[in-house]
Amino acid sequence: MYTSMDDIKKEIQKLCDDYIEILEQLKDEGLITDETYETCSAQKRMFLDG
C-alpha cells in the first residue's frame, strides 16, 4: 500500500521509465518503427511533465 502521493508519483515515474526503455529496445531490434517509438515515448514524457 502506498503511504503518500509522492510514493504513487515515484511508482508511476518508474513504470513510465521502464516503458520507455522497453520501447527503445523494441526500436533497436527493429520490432517497432522510429515513428511508433516517438509517438509512444512522447506521450509518456508529456504525461510525466504534466
Buried (B, 14 or more C-beta within 10 A) or exposed (E): EEEEEEEEEEEEEEEBEEBBEEBEEBBEEEEBEEEEBEEBBEEBEEEEEE
